[in-house]
Amino acid sequence: MATLSDIGVAAGINLLSAFVFLLAFAILRLQPFNDRVYFPKWYLKGLRSSPSRSGTFVKKFVNLDFRSYLRFLNWMPEALKMPELELIDHAGLDSAVYLRIYLIGLKIFVPITFLAWAVLVPVNYTNKTLELQLKNVTSSDIDKLSISNVPDGSDRFWTHIVMAYAFTFWTCYVLLKEYEKVANMRLQFLVSEKRRPDQFTVLVRNVPPDSDESVSETVEHFFLVNHPDTYLTHQVVCNANKLAKLVKKRKSKQNWLDYYQLKYSRNNAKRPIMKTGFLGLWGEKVDAIDHHVTEIEKLSNEIAEERERVLKDPKSIMPAAFVSFKSRWGAAVCAQTQQSRNPTLWLTDWASEPRDVYWQNLSIPYVSIAVRRLIMAVAFFFLTFFFMIPIASVQALATIEGLEKAAPFLKALIEIPFIKSVIQGFLPGIVLKLFLIFLPTILMIMSKFEGFTSVSSLERRSATRYYLFNLVNVFLGSVIAGSALDQLNTFIKQSANEIPKTIGVAVPMRATFFITYIMVDGWAGIAAEILMLKPLIIYHLKNTFLVKTEKDREEAMDPGSLSFNVGEPRIQLYFLLGMVYATVTPVLLPFILVFFGLAYVVFRHQIINVYNQEYESAAAFWPDVHGRIIIALLVSHVALIGLLSTKHLAQAAPLLITLAVVTIWFYRFCKARYEPAFVRYPLQEAVMKDTLERARDSNFNLKPYLQNAYIHPVFKEEDDDEEEEVVKLENESVLVPTKRQSRRNTPVPSKMSGASSQSLPEAVPEHSVP
C-alpha cells in the first residue's frame, strides 16, 4: 500500500509536471509564430491578426521582450475577467454552462472539505484501531485518517452520519439553486437569441407511404390540412450518404493535388512522382500531379451522376422531412403534440439547428432504430464487464508485487525508495488513463450506429455510456476488485466471520489509488490540456508544407471544440469520488479541489481563446449533469451503509436509507419542476418572441430564409464549388493572399454534419474588403 511519503512523492511529481506544462504554455503563447495556435478563436472571428514586429528576422518569430516573460501567468486573471453574459455572447450558452459544472464542484466541495477536515479527520485520527486490532491487514498512513481507524460499535460513527446528512443537504441546496439558475439562463437565451431556422422548424419522421403521392406531396398536403394557418414550407430528407463520401474523397484528392503543386512550384527541375499502391508504399510510379488531376475529374463525373440520381430517384427520398412554420408558436404546437390517431406515424420533434444535424443518420429507417439500440445495449454490456478483466490484470501488474513477480531482475531497482514511491503513487493512475484513451471513440461509434439525428444527442448519449463505464470499471472495479486483490492473502487466512470486518477496512484503502489517479488525470492532464502540444505540432507541419492561401492557414489552425462526451463524464467521476470519500476518507477532498479550481481556469481560457463550438443546444445537457451528481450522492449513501454494517452499527441503516429516499425525492422534485424547460418551449415565450419580431421587422420574408436551411450540406458545397473560381498558380511559391477575411464565425460549421448556421452573418462580406 502507498504511504503518505509515496503520495507525497507522487504529488510532487505531478505538481512538477503540471508546472512544467503551464510554464511551457506561458512561454510558447508569447511567441509570434504560435499566436494562431493559442488564440485561433479571435482569428476566426476576424478580430485578431498576426502580430507584426519590426526589426530583425528573429523578432518576427521569437518574442525578445523579456519583460513579457515576467508576467507569464497573467493569462489566469485574464481568463477570469470576462463576465458570464459576455462569455455567453462570445462562446454560447453551452460553453458557459459547461464551465458552471466546474464552478458547482467548487461550491459543493469547498465547504465540505473544510467541514470534513475540521470534524471528521480529528475523529478518525484519534483512534488506534488499525495499529491494535488489524495488524494482519496491509494499511497505510492515509487509512489512519479514514473511517477504518474508528473502532467497531463506536459512538463516533454518529458523527459520520450527521456529516453525511450535512453534506447531502448542502449538495442538494447547491443543485437546486443551480438548476433554477441554468433553467432561467436557458429561457433567457432562447428569448434573446437571434432568428435561427430551428426555431421555426420541426423534424417529421415515419411519414406514411402513399401510392398516389410522393413523400413531398404527402407532407405538404398533411400540414396544409392540419396546420393551415401556420405551415410555411418543407424540405424532404434524402439519402445522400454515398454522395457525401464521394465529395469527401474528392476533397482529399484536391488537398494532395495542392500539396504536389506546391512542391513542384518550389522545385521546377523535377516533377513529383508517387506510387499508386496502398498508402503510396508500392505500385506503379506515376506523375503525382497528372494522376490527381485525372482522379479528381473522374470523381467529379461520379459526383455529378450521383447527385442527379439522388435528386430524381424516389428510392433515395426518406419518409422524413424538415417542416417549417410561419411562427415559433406554430412550430412549438406541432413539435409538442401528437399529429395522428396512430401514435407511430407522423412523429414530430424539434429540429436541431442545421450545424447540429447528423445527416448520415437521417437515412436510417425509423423502424430499425429500436433494433439498433437493443444491439448496442447488449454490446455495451459486454464491453463494460469484459473491459474490467484487462484493467484489473494490468493494474495488478502495475504494483510493486506485480512488477517483481513479472520481472524479478528489476527487483533491486524497484526497491530503491524513490523508484518505489513513483511506482506506487504514479504508475497505477497512468495505466488506467492509457486504457481509457480509445474508449470515447468506441462509444461515439456505438452512438452513431443507434441512429441519433443530431451531434448534440450523439455526444450526450456517448457521455451517458462513458459515465456508466467509469462507474462500473473505474470506480466499482477499482474499489471492489482492487480491495479484494490487495487483501486476498488475509481473506484466505481468516475465519468467515472476520471477512466482513476486513472488507469494511479494505474498501476505504482504495483512496490512495484514486488520489494518484486524480493527480495524474486531474492535475497533469488538465495542465497538458492548455499546452495543446498536438495542435501545435500539426499546425506548424501544415503551415510549413501545405498552406498556400489564407483559407488554407485558417483550416490549418482548426481549434476544435469542447468534447462534451469526454469532458463531462470525467468531471462526474470526480463528483462521485468526492461524494463517496467525503465521509470515508476526507484526505482525498483537497486533491479534488485542486482539480476543480485548475480545470475551471484552464477551460475558461480555452473557451475564450481557443475552442469554437460546433453547435448550440442551449444547455440541453444540464438535466444529465444534475442526475449524475444525484447518482453520486446515492452511491455515497450505499457505500456508507455497507461500511457501517461491518462496524456493528446496524441501527444507523434506517437513518441512511431515509437519507437516500430524501435524495431520490429531491431528484424527482427537480425533474418535475425544472426539466420541462429543457425539453419543451413554452407557448407564451414563443408568442412573445413572434410578436416582438413582427414589430421590429415586419417586412422580413421568412420563406426564403427557411426554404433552403435544411438542404443536405453536400448540395450546398457543390453549389459553392460551382460559384467560386479558385486560381491555382503552379509556379508560385509565396503565400497567395485572399480578398476576404474569415468566412467562419462563432459558432463554426459542425465537423460531423458539415452544415453552417444561418443565425449569424459572415464576419466580413467578401465584396467589402478592398
N, C-alpha and C positions, 0 to 999 in steps of 0.2 A: 504493500500500500504506500501511496505517496505521503510524505510527511510535510510539515509546514515548510521545512527548508527546501524540499523538492518543489513545492508550489511556488515558493519564493524565487527559486532559480527560473522556473518556467515563466513566472510573471515578469522577471527581469528580461528574459529573452524576448518575450512578446512585446513588452514595452519598448525595448530597444528596436525591434523590428518595426513597430508602428512609428516610432520616432524617425527612423531612417526613411521610411516611405513618405512621411509627411515632410521631412526636410528635402528629400529628392523632389517632391512635388513643388515645394515652395521655390526651389531653385529653377527647375525646368519651366515653370509657368512664367518666369520673368524673362526668358529668352525669346527674342522676336520671332524666331523661326518655329516656335511651338505655340504661338498665340492662337492659331486656328484650331489646335487640338484642345486647349483648355478653356476656350471661350467661343466654341462654334455656334452656340445659340444666337449670340449677338450678330455674328456674320450672316446667318441665315435670315435674320430679321432685317438685315440691311442697316444696322445701327452701329457697326464697327468695321473698321478697315485695318489692313495690315499695318503695323507700326513702321513708320518711316524714320530712319536715323541717318543723319548726315555724318560724314566723316569717313573713316577708313572702311575697307571691305569687311573687316571683322565686326565692326559695330552693327552692321546690318543683320548679323546672325547671333551675336553674343552681347548680352547686356553688361557693359563695363561700368555701370553706375553702382559702385559698391555700397552707396547709401541705401539703395533699394533692398539689398540683402539683409540689412539690419532690421527691416520690417517684414521678414519672411513669413510671419504668422498673421499678418494683417488681413488675410483672406477670411479668417474666422469671424472677427467682428463685422466684416463686410457682409458675410453670409447671413448674419442675424439682423441686419439693418432694415431690409425690405419689409414693409408692413404686409400683413396677411392679405388685405384687399388688393394691394398692388401685386402681390405674388399670384393671386387668382387671375388677375387680368393678364399677367405676364406669362404664366405657365399653365393655367387652367385649374379647375376645381379638383380634378383627380389628383394632381400633384400636391396641391395644398393639403388635401385631406390625408393623403398618404403620409405626409410629414407629421400630421397630428397623431398618427399611431405611435411614433417615437415619443412625441410630447406626452401622450397618455401614459406611456411606460414610466416617464419621469414623474408625472403627477401621482401615479399609483405607488411606485416603489421608493420614492424619496421618504415620505412619512413612514412607510412600512419598515424601511431599513433602520431609520432612527429608533423606532419603537422596538423593533426586534433586538437591536444591539443594546438598547437600554434596559430591556426587561428579560428577554429570553436567553441571551448569551450569558449573563451572570447566573441565571437559574440553572443552566446546563453545566457551566464550567465548575461550579462549586460543589460538584459531586465527584465521587471516586469509583463509580460503578465499573468502568472499563478496566481500571487498574486492579480492582479487588475481585470481581466476580467472574469476568470472562477473559482470563489470561490466555486461553487457548484459541481465541479468535483474533485474527490479524486486524489491527486497528491503527489509526494514525492520530497525530496530534489534533487534526481538524475534527475528528469524531468526538473529542472531549468537549467541543463547543456545540455539539448536536444533541438531539433528544435521546440519543443512545446512551448518554452518560447519566441519565436520570434513573434511579433505581426503580424496580418494578413496584407498582402499587403506591408510589409516592404521591402525596397531595400536590406536589409541584406540577403535575400534569394538568391540573386545573388552570394553571397559568397559560399553558399552550392552548387549551380550549378557549379561554377568554380571548387570547390573541387571535385565534382562528376566526372568532366572531368579529373582532375589531377589523381584521384585515379584509374579511368578506364584505362587511358593511361599507367600509371606505372604498373598496373597489367598485361596488355597485353604485355608490353615490357618484363617483367619477364617471362611470359608464353612463349613468342616467343623464348627467349634465352634458356629456359629450354627444350622446345620441340626439338629444334635443338640439344642441348647437349645430351638429352636422346636418340634421334634417332641415333646420331653418336656413343654413347655408345653401343647401341644395335647392330649396324652393326659391330663395332669393336669386340664386344663379340662373335658374330657368326663367324667372321673370325678367331679369335684367339682360339676358343673353340676346345677342343679335339674331336676326332671322336665319334659320337653318332649315334645310329640306326635311330633316327627320321630324321637325315639329309639326309638319303637315302630312306626314306620310305613314302608312300602315303596311306591314308585310302580310299578305294574304296567302295562305297555303291550303293545300287539299281542295283546289278548285275542281268541282265535279266535271267529268267529261261530257261533252255534248256532240252527238254525231252531226248535227246540223250547223254548228258554230265552232269557230276556232277558240282557243283559250282567251285571246284578247277580246273577242266579241262577247264571250260569256261573262268575263269580268266586267266589261263596260255595261252590259245590259243589267247585270245583277245590281250594280251600285247606282245606276240611273233610276232603277225601280225602288230600291230600299234606302238610298241616301240621295234623293233627288235634289235637295236644296244645298248640299254641301260637297257632293262629288265633283272633282275637277278633271283629273286625268289619271292615267296609269301607265306602267311600264312592265310588260311581262318579263319573266325570268327565262333566260336561255342558257343552254349548256354550252359554254364557250371554253371549257377546260382544255380541250385539245388546241384550240386557237391560242390560248394563253401560253401553253407550253412552247408552241412554235415561235411566238413573239419573244419569249424569254430566251429561247435558243438563238434567235437572230440577234438579239441584243448582245449575247455573249460573243458571238462571232464578230459583231461590229467592234466590240471592245478589243478583241485580238487584232483585228484589222488596223485599228487606230494605233495599237502598240507597234505593230510591224512597220507601219508607215512612218511613225516617229523614229523608229530605229534606223530605217533606211534614210530618212532625211538627215540624220546625224552622220551617216557614213554612206555617201553615194557610190563608193567604189564597189560595193558588193551588195547584191540583192539578198534579203533574208531567206533562209532555207528552213523547212520544217519537215518532219515525218508525219505521215497520215495515220499511223497506228495509234494504239491506246496511249493517251497522255503524251503523245509525241515521242515515245520511247523506241518504237520500231515502225516499220512500214516504208512505203515508197517516199523518197525525198522529192519535194516539190517546192516551187516558188511560193513562199508564205503569203505574199500579198495577192497574187493571182488566185491562189487556192481559196482564200477567204472571200474575195470578191465573187467568185463563182458560187461558193456556198451561200452567200448572202442573197444572190439573185435567185438561186433555187428555192431558198426559204421564203423569199418574198412572193414567189409564184404560189407556193403551197399555202401561204397565209391568205393570199387573195382568194384562192379556191375555197379554203375552209371558212373564210368569212362569208363568202357568198352562200355556202351550204347552211351555215348557222342561221342566216337571215331568212332563208327560204324553206328549209326542211322542217315540216311540222313536228318531227320526232325530236328536234333539238329544243323545242319550246316546252318548258316545265309547267306543271299545274300550279303555278305560283305567280304572284305579281306584287309590285310596289304600287299601291293606290294612294294618290294624293288628293287632298281636300282643300276647299276654299278657305278654311279657317282651322285654327288649332282646336277649337271646340268640336268641329266635325270629326277631326282625326281622333280626338280623345274618346268621343262617343263610340266610334267604330272599333277602336283598339281595345276598349274595355267592356264590350258587350258581346253576347252570343248572336251570331248572324243568321243561323239557320236552325230549323227544328231538329235536324240531325247534328249533334254536337261534334261530330268528327269531320264535318265539311265546313268550308269557308272559315278556317281558323285564322283569327286576326291577332296581331300583336304589334306593338310599336316597332317601327323600322329603326334600325341603327343608323347613325349618320353614315354618309357614303364612304368615308375613310375606314369606318369600323366594320363594314360588311365583309365577311369572309366568303367571297364569291364562289370558291370551289365547292362549298358545301350546299349552295342553293340548288345544285343539280341533283342532290340526293333525294330520292322519293321519300316523302314523309312517312309512309307506312314501314319503311325499313329502318327508321331511326330507333324504334323500340328494340328491335333485334340487335342492332349495332351496340346500343348501350348495355344490353344484357351481356353481350360477348365481352365488352370492355370491363364490366363489373367483375366478371369471373377472372379475366386476365389480370386485373389489378389486385384481386385477392391473392392469386398465386405469386404475383410479383412481390407483394408486400411480405408475405410469410416465407417465401423461399429466399428472399434477399437477406433475411436475418441470418441464414447459415453462413455465407461468406463474411458478413460483418462480424459475427461472433467469433469466427475462426481467426480472422486477421487481427481483431482486437486482442484475442488471447495471445497471438504471436507477438503483438506489439507491447509486450511486458518484459520485465527482467527475466522472469522464469521461462517465458515462451522463447525469448531470444537465446537464452543459454541452452535450452533444450534443442532448438533447431540448429544453432551454430555454436557448439561447445568451444571451438577455437577462439571465439570472441569473448569468452568469459572474463579473461584478465582485463580486457579493455572496458567491458561493461561495468565491472566492479569499481572502476575509478569513480570517486564520489560525484564529480561534476557530470561525467557522462551518464551515470546512473540517474542523477536528478533530471537531466534533459530527457532521457528516455521515459521515465515515469511521469513527468509533468508536461511532456510536449508531444511525444510520438502517438499515443492513442487518439488525440484530437486530430492530428494530421491525417492519420489513416482513415478515420471516419469521414473527414472532409473530402478526401480523394474519392471515396466510394460514392459520394453523393454528386459528383461533378456532372455525370451524364443523365442523372435522374430527371431533371426538369425537361430535357429534350424528349425523353421517352414518354413522359406524362403528357406533353403537348401533342405528340403524335397520336396518342390514345384519344385525347380530346377531339382532335380533328376528325378521327375516324367515327366518332359518335355523332357528328353531323351538326354541331353548333354553327350558327349562321353569322356570328359576329366575333371579331377579335377579342373584344372585352369579355364575352361569355366563355370563349376558349381559355382565356387566362384565368378567369375565376374558377372554372372547372378544374383546370390543372392545379391551381393553388389549393383547392379543397383536397385533392388527392395527395398533393405534396405534404399538406399538413397531417393528413391521416397517416401517411407513411412515416413522417417524423415522430408522430405519437406512438406508433407501434414499434418501429425499428430503433429509432434514435433514443427515445425515452424509455418505453417499457422494455425494449430489448436490452438496453444497457443496464437498467436497474435490476430487472429480474434475472436475466441470463447472466449478466456480469456478476451480480452478487453471488449467484449460485456457483459460478465457476471459481470465484475467489475463495469461497468457504467450503468447497467440495470435500476437502480432507477433514474438516471439522464435522461436517454432516455425517460422514461415514463413521467417525469415532464416537459420536454422541448417541444417547438414547433418544427414542422417538419423542418423548415429552419435552426434550430440550430444543428440538428443531425450531418450533415457532419462536422461541426466545432468541435464537441465533438469527433468524430471518429479520426479526424486529430490530436487531442491532445492525445487521448487514446492509439493509436497504439504504439507510442514510449514508453509509460509507461510500456510495457511488457519487456523492457530491464532489469528491476530488476529481473524478473523471470529467464531470460537467464543468468544473472550474477551468480545467485545462482546455476543454472544447470552447468555452466562452472566450478564453484568451486568444486561441488560435483563430477562430472564426469571427468573433466579435470585436477584437482589438486589431490584430494584424490584418485580418480580412477587410475590415472597413477602411483602414489606412491604405491598403493596397488598392481599394476601390477608387480613391481620389487620385492616385498616381496615374491610372489609366495607361499602364505600360503597353498593353496590346494595341489599343487605338493609336497610341503614339508611334509605335513601330510601323503599323500598317499605313498610317497617313504619310510618313516620310518615304516609305517604299513606293507608294502610289505617286506621290508628288515628284519623286525622282525619275520614275520610269514611264508613267502612264499619263500624267497631266499634260494636256495641250491647251485647254481653254479654261476660262473661269468656271464654267459649268462642271468640267472635269474636277477641278480643285474643290468645288462645292461638294461633289459627290464623294471625293476622297476624304473629306473631313466629316463624314456622316457621324453624328454624335451618338446615335442610338437613343433609346428611351428607357424609362423605368420598366423593369420586368416585374410586373405585379405577381406573376405566377411563381417567381423565385424569391423576391424580397419579402412579401407579406408572410408566407409560411415560416421563413426564417425568424422574423420578428415574433411570431406566435410561439415558436419554440422557447424563446427567452421569457415570454409571459408565463408559459407552462412551468419552466424551471423555477422562476421566481415565486409563483404561487405555491408550488409543491414544497419547495425548500424553505419558504419564509418561516414556517413553524418548526421544521425538521432540522435544518442546518442553516441558520441565518448568515453564516460566514460567506455564503455564496452571493448574497444580495449586493454587496459593493461592486463585485465584478460585473453584475448585470447593469448597475447604474452607470458604470463607465461606458458600457456598450451603448446604452440608450443616449447618453449625452454626446458621445463622439459621433454616433451614427446620425443624430439629428443635425449636427453642424455640417457634417460631410455631405449628406444628401440634400440639405438646403442649398449648399454651394453648388452641387451638381445640377439641381433642378433649375437654379437661377442662371447658370452659365453654360451648362453642357447639354443635359438631356432635353430632347424635344419629343413631346407626346405624339403618339400615333393616332390617338382617338380621344374623345371626351365623353365619358359616361355619366358625368355629374355625380360622382361618388357613389355609383350604384353598388359598389363592393362593400360599403360600410356595414350592412347587416351581417355579412360573413365575418368581418373583423370582430364585431360585438359578440357574435355567437361563439367564436373560438376562445375569446377571453373567458366567457362563461364556462366553457368546457374545461378550461384550465382551473377555474375555481372548483368545479365538481371533482376533477381528478385529485386536487389537493385535499378535498374532504374525504374522498375514498381512501387515499393514502394514509391520512391521519387516523381514520377509523381502524385500518389494518394495523398500523403501528401500535396504537393504544390497546388493541385487543391482545397483543403479545406482552403487554406491560401490566396485565391483570387489572385493567381499568374498564371492564365491560360496561359499567354504569354510565360511562361517557358516551357510549354509542348512540343512545336516543337523542342526546343533545346535538351531536354532529349530523345525524340523519335529519333532524329538524332543520339544521342549517342548510343542508343540501336541498331540502324541499323548498325552503325560502328562496334559495338561489334560483331554482327552476321557476318558481312563481314570478320572480323578478324578471327573468328572461321572457316569459310569456307576456307579462305586462308591457315590457318594452316593445316586443314584437307586434302586439296589437295596437299600441299607441303610436309608434313611430315608423314601423316598417312600411305601411301603405304609402308614405311619402316617397319611397324608393322604388315602388313597383307601379304606382298609378300617378296620373296627372290630374289634379283637381280641376273640375269643370269651371269652378269660379275663377281660378287663376287663368285658365285658357280664355275665358270670355274677357277678362280684364286686359290680357295681353293683346287679344284681337282688337278690342275697342281702341286701345291706346295706339296701336299700329295704324289702324284706319284713320285715326285723327291726325297722325303725324305724316302719313304718306298715303293719302287717299288715291293717288293716281298710279300706284305701283301695280304692274301687271304680274300676277303671281304665276300664271300658267307657263310662260316661257322659262321662268326661274325654276319650276319644278319638273318640266316636261322631260328634260334630259339628265336630271340629277342622279337617277339610278340606272343609267345605262352602264353596261359592263365596262370597266376601265380599259379593257383591251381595245374596244371600238374607239374610245376617246384617244388612246395612244396612237392608233392608226390614223385618226383624223389629224392629230398634231403633227405626225410624221409627214403627212401629205402637205400640210401648210408651211412647215418650216423648211427652209433651204439651208443646209449646212455645207459650207465651203471647206473642203479638206485640202490643205496645202502640203503635198508630199515632201517638198524640198525645204519646208520652213521648220527650223529647229527652235525658234523662240516661242514663248507663250503667246497664243492668239487671244487678244482681248475681245470681249463682247460688249455690246452696247447696252446690255441690260444688267441690272443688279439681280440679286437673288429673287427667283420667282417663288421660292419656297418661303412660307411664312409659318409662324406658330399658330395653330398646330400644323404638322407636316403630313404629307401623304403616308398612309399606312404601308409598311413593308409587306404585310401579308395580303392586303386587299388591292393595293396599288391605286386606290381612289383618293381624290383630294376633296377637301371641304369647300363648300361654297359660302361658308359663314363669314369669311374674311376676304377682303380684296387682296390682290397681289401687292407685295411690298412697294414695288415701283413699276408702273406700266412701262412696257418695252419702248414705246414710242416717245416717252417723256424724257429719256436720258439723252443729252446732246452727244 
